[in-house]
Amino acid sequence: MSTAGLDPESATSAPGASAGGTTLQTNYKQAVKGNSLRALLCLTYQSFGVVYGDLSVSPLYVYRSTFSGKLRLNENDEEILGVLSFIIYTLTLLPFIKYVLIVMNADDNGEGGTFALYSLLCRHAKLSLLPNQQPADEDLSTYKLEGGRTNRKSGGVPFKAFLERHRHLRISLLAIVLLGTCMVIGDGVLTPPISGPAFVKRCQSRTLTVFSFCFPVLSAVSGINSTETEHHEHVVHIIACLILIGLFALQHFGTHRVAFIFAPIVIAWLFCIAAIGVYNIAAWNPGIFRALSPYYMYNFLRKTGVEGWTSLGGILLCITGTEAMFADLGHFSKLSIKIAFTCVVYPCLVLAYMGQAAYLSKNHDDILKSFYKSIPKTVYWPVFVIATLASIVGSQAVISATFSIIKQCLSLGCFPRVKVVHTSKDIYGQIYIPEVNWMLLLLCLAVTLGFRNTILIGHAYGLAVVTVMFVTTFLMSLVIVMVWRKSIFLAAAFLLFFGSIEAFYISAALIKVREGGWVPLVLAVIFMAVMYIWHYGTSKKYEFDLQNKVSMKWLLTLGPSLGIVRVPGIGLIYTELVTGVPAIFSHFVTNLPAFHQVLVFVCIKSVPVPHVPPQERYLIGRIGPKEYRMYRCILRYGYKDLHQDDQDFENMLIVNIGEFIQMEDAHPWIPSSTEVSVDGRMTVVGTPSRAAMRLVTSGLEDVEPPPQQSVSFRMDRPSGKELLEEQELEEAELPRLDNKKRVRFELPKAAVEMDPSVKAELLELIEAKEAGVAYVLGHSYVKAKKASSFVKKFAIDVVYNFLRKNCRNSTVALSIPHICLIEVGMTYYV
């Protein structure tokens, strides 16, 4: 089953990963809102290890990358003052003013990142390419922004209507979002090679700079003051690759096992570089504070010309990791991240850059190894050790961010199905994606062995960083108009001011395309092609289902028996449609002589919110008249929720359907059966009330007979978790059936006074569950129409089908046991 806009792939997790992690984050944020100073300080402390690792290690390579070309230092210090002035104002304007003061206020109920901005826009305008949005989605508690209800009828109405009318504009917007996502993935590929390159020249003076490609630790080790240059180049390459393999092999343990050491490492590193910076300013050039004047930026470009302009590609490396402040917002709070950056990170980085500039103003020959040359000899080795550990943290943060953003792509139907493992029981955001992990490893090995100079990697890295920031600026300007309902002129001013700064840096980085800048462009093209083709194929398949769904008139003509024999049991028919009956159902009915007594059409869909509360997840409705015993269940998930179809899903589904049946009878305001089947209106069924049908479970030792007015049965099939483990380990034998549970559904005490038709329907539902549950999935084949263009045929027939065949199987992703599975083949011509 191709799941449009959903992510059933996340079927494996640590127990309690979803609920526990969400609760932990909620408690933290509620504590902060309650002015809990302790909770705020705790979040601030933790943010150092997760958010600021990459940004804090940038002083290791900025000056070396900036002066890697024809730009040289002169005796009058105009070049070093100009570069320092650019660094200070770049740090001030982009990370501080743009992100800390503006962008971080555009959070999606506590979540940040490119997809959070896109989610906000989709909630305020019909920008989604999949027509599966429902009015009931707007009633979700998380659909509303903190501090007020979303209002589509005010603010930027003409501009919003213009975007909604033109499909090509919505496609372009999705392409821009995917571009930013692909550049983040590029960061994940390039960060391990680039972190810590300034250590390299301490080891050798020539080709052994490749020592720094593979991994920050290796880069740091290269900082040892060694005079031995006879190490064979191939030996270094082998060591680099082995360390890279070791880094990615450790990812499946999860960052939570070492997270407690991340924050103190980064904090110690920041204070070290700040102290060294103060020492160098006092010892070498106290007049370096002149660089605070923006005049030196103008003077730098005037004096250096083209060489100075092209060197800006090295300067922009000072803001690497800035996007992580916004992307990792969901794990902390806005105030904690702002405090950490404003009070510690920003001043420490400024002092570090000023200290290096002061040292270089008197030691021009040390430009390629300025950081370690500027360290006082008495503290060299302690700083070396801390720098090594800080570089590890920086790389780990970007790798983890790549996992998170791929998870969001899955939820929006923009990435093939892959396995998502939640590695922490307490922190929801810590995930591991095996396929992506090994893909990143291969790409990092390719960069390590393909490039023989960290300067080239720096050129590629800088282009990836600034492109992501430009995408955020563009999306943020739309948020200002459509979400914040501000003047379009204010949004244009924001886009013009910050966009021009980032475009200036992009122009400098594009000059380096031949010198390594082509790497993120190639990666972006490849990943964008994969993501867009997957989303395009999924959308076309959904449109086919929508256009060919079964008419209610045809269904009614079949009668309650549907023209076939209705056998005991429950049939769960998975579909992507939120309304109507899919064509696959008619295909099944016309080819088989019997079907289940109770039919439930299950749709798992993603809504543009970060999280959907469990009590608001189920939308239950009825298809056709009551005697048809056909229901619809829509499971709604946010783009950061864990999608899981485990052994408890069947029981929860039956309980919620039972609750719906009683609510339908007790509350006349609920839409009638005919209305539900025609316009697709559904009823939110949350935590069952006291009057609802209850589920009671017990072990095998409980042999007490069921009470009156209840039906007991035993779950003789193995749990979904056991079967998932069997499938992953590729065991030939079936799971053991020892661990069985006794499950019974109890009707309420008021069942005696219940309407006979309602009671009969509930008992029939229970009896059907006792008879067994079957899962019906469509085994679809998607092909382009004969009249389609060559490009479309290649995209659908070749690329999309290749991705479908090689991505994770739907039955495994949904934890569906094969003994309960019925697959129906069908060809889609799109």
Buried (B, 14 or more C-beta within 10 A) or exposed (E): BBBBBBBBBBBBBBEBBBEBBBEBBEEBBEBBEEEBEEBBEBBBBBBBBBBBBBBBBBBBBBBBBBBBBEBEBEEEBBBBBBBBBBBBBBBEBBBBBBBBEBBBEBBBBBBBBBBBBBBBBBBBBBBBBBEBBBEBBBEBEBBBBEEEEEEEEEBBBEBBEEBEEEEEEBBEBBEBBBBBBBBBBBBBBBBBBBBBBBBBBBBBEEEBBBBBBBBBBBBBBBBEEEEEEEBEBEEBBEBBBEBBBEBBEBBEEBBBEBBEEBBBBBBBBBBBBBBBBBBBBEBBBEEBEBBBEEEBBEBBBEBBEEBBBBBBBBBBBBBBBBBBBBBBBBBBBBBBBBBBBEEBBBBBBBBBBBBBBBBBBEBBEBBBBBBBBBBEEEBEEEBBEBBBBBBBBBBBBBBBBBBBBBBBBBBBBBBBBBBBBBBBBBBBBBBBBBBBBBBBBEBBBEBBBEBBBBBBBBBBBBBBBBBBBBBBBBBBBBBBBBBBEBEBEEBBEBBEEBBEBBBBBBBBBBBBBEBBBBBBBEBBEEBBBBBBBBBBBBBBBBBBBBEBBBEBEEBBEBEBEBEBEBBBBBBBBBBBBBBBBBBBBBBBBEEEEEBBBBBBBBBBBBBBBBBBBBEBBBBBBBBBBBEBBBBBBBBBBBBBBBBBBBBBBBBBBBBBBBBBBBBBBEEEEBBBBEEBBEEBBBBBBEEBEEBBBBBBEEEEEEEEEBEEBBBBBEBEBBBBBBBBBBBEEEEEEBBEEEEBBBBBBBBBEEBEEBEEEBBEBBBBBBBBBBBBBBBBBBEBEBBBEEEBEEEBBBBBBEBBBEBBEEBBEBBBBBBBBEEBBBBBEBEBEB
